[in-house]
Amino acid sequence: MDFPKIEQLVDLVSRSSISELELTQDGTRIRILKRSSAEAQPIPVRPASASSPQAPTPHHQDSPPPDATADLIVPAPMHGVFYRSAAPDEPPLVEVGATIEVGQKICIIEAMKTFIDIAAEAPGVVLAILADNGDEIAAGQALFRIGPAGSS
C-alpha cells in the first residue's frame, strides 16, 4: 500500500467539492469520505436553468426538485483530466442522444495518476457533452447536460 499516494488522495478530497472517493487497485479497496455539516452537503447535479447565486440545500429548495421537466448539468466533482472512454482504443462511454441510468459510468477523470469513474446521478438522455476528451477540467465545471428520460 502506497501511503504517500493515499495522503495525496485525502488531500485531493479535502480540497475538492466531492464528498466521497472510492478506489480499488490490485485487490485493495480504499474509501475516503469527507464529513461536512448537514446544511452544507454538496449537491452533485444542478438544474441547467439555475442561475441564482444561492445554491439550494438538501433541506430547503426554492424550486421543485429536478424531475421530468428540467435539464440537469453534471459538474466535475474535482480538478483533473476528462476522458470519455475507459481506454484510448475503446469507444466513448456515452454519446449525445444516449439514454443513461442512475449509476451508469459516463466518464472518467484522472487526478494524480488515479482514474476515477464518474457515474450518472439521475436517469435521462445525454443532450450535450460539454468537455472534450483529454481536456483539463476544474472542479464544478459543467461536463454534461442531461435531459429527462424520453427527451432528445
GIJOSUL-V10420 format. One record per run of one state. SS is the DSSP state (alpha for helix, beta for strand, coil for the rest). FROM is the first residue (numbers start at 1). TO is the last residue. If there is no record, write none. Layout:
ss = [SS	SS]
from = [FROM	FROM]
to = [TO	TO]
This chain:
ss = [coil	alpha	coil	beta	coil	beta	coil	alpha	coil	beta	coil	beta	coil	beta	coil	beta	coil	beta	coil	beta	coil	beta	coil	beta	coil	beta	coil	beta	coil	beta	coil]
from = [1	3	16	20	26	28	34	38	41	45	48	57	58	60	61	72	76	80	84	99	101	105	112	114	120	124	130	136	138	142	148]
to = [2	15	19	25	27	33	37	40	44	47	56	57	59	60	71	75	79	83	98	100	104	111	113	119	123	129	135	137	141	147	152]
